[in-house]
Amino acid sequence: MKNEILSIHLQRTIDELKASLAADHDDCIFAVTENSGHVAMVLIEKAGHVYINEQAREKLQALWPGTYTRNMRHLIPVFARQLHHGELPINGVKTVGRV
């Protein structure tokens, strides 16, 4: 499955992700999916901006300056387990010290 198809799969969840973002009062939310070694990611900001794939990764790096690598080292094994069990890894993000 190509990234475009994976992206379409994630786009189907955008309304659910936006609802979760609002309910949890997060600053952003992101989800990752995988099929046959191809990975896709979506990130949604509180303001409603939606980022897909590389733009989503870049945005997450900007939100986690200095901690992106450490956070991903922790999250990737968790994502892999969730994907293995047929779950969609979804993570809400609250940023500290941001207005």
N, C-alpha and C positions, 0 to 999 in steps of 0.2 A: 504494500500500500504506500503510495507516494505521500509526501508531506501535504500536498494540496488536498488530498482525500482526508487525511488525518485532521487537517485544519477545518474542513467542512464538518467532521464529526464533533470537534470542539465547539464550532459555531452553534451547533444545535443545543448546547448547554448554556449559552450565554445568558438567557433570561433567568435560568435557575441560579447561575453564579451571581448575577446582579442582585437577586432576591436575598441570597445568603450574605452577600457583601453588606447590604443594608441592614439585615436582621442582626448581624454580628458587630455592626459599627466598625468594620475594618477599613483601613486606608486603601487596600487593594486586595484582590484575590487572584490566585492563579491555579491553573490545572494543567496536567501533563498527560499525554496518552502515547501509546507505542503500538506498533504493529510490524512484525518482521524486521525489527531493528531500526525502523524509522520512527522518529520522535516528533511530536508536535506539542506546542505550548500556547496557552492563551493567558493573558493577564489583563484584568479590568481594574481601572482606577475608580475611586469613589465618585469622581466627576463624570464617569461614564465612558471615558476613553478606553478603547479596546485595542490591545496589541497582540499580534499573532507571531509565533515562531521567533525568529531572530530579534525582532523589535521587542517582543515580550522579554526575552532574555536580557537584552540591553537595558530595558526599563528596570528589571529586577536588580541588575547590577548597580544601577544608579540609586535605587532605593536602599540598597545594602552596601554602601561604600565601606570598604575595609572588612566586611564580614561575609560577603557573597560566597567566597570560596569555602570558608568554614561552614556556613549554613548549608551549602549544597553537598558538601561531604557528609553531613549529617542526614540530609533529606533524601539523597539519591537512593540509599539502601531501603529507606522507608517507602519511597515511590515504587521501587522494583518489587517489593513484597506486595504492595497494594495492587499493582498491575498484574502480578502473577495470580492473584486471587480474583481477578476480573473486576477490580474496583478502579474508579477514576480518582487518582490522587488530587485532592483539592486542598489548598492552603490559603487561609486568610492571613493578611499581614497588617500588623499595627506598627507604626513607626513611632519612635520615641523622639521627642524634641522637635517635632514638625508641627507646623500650624496648618 
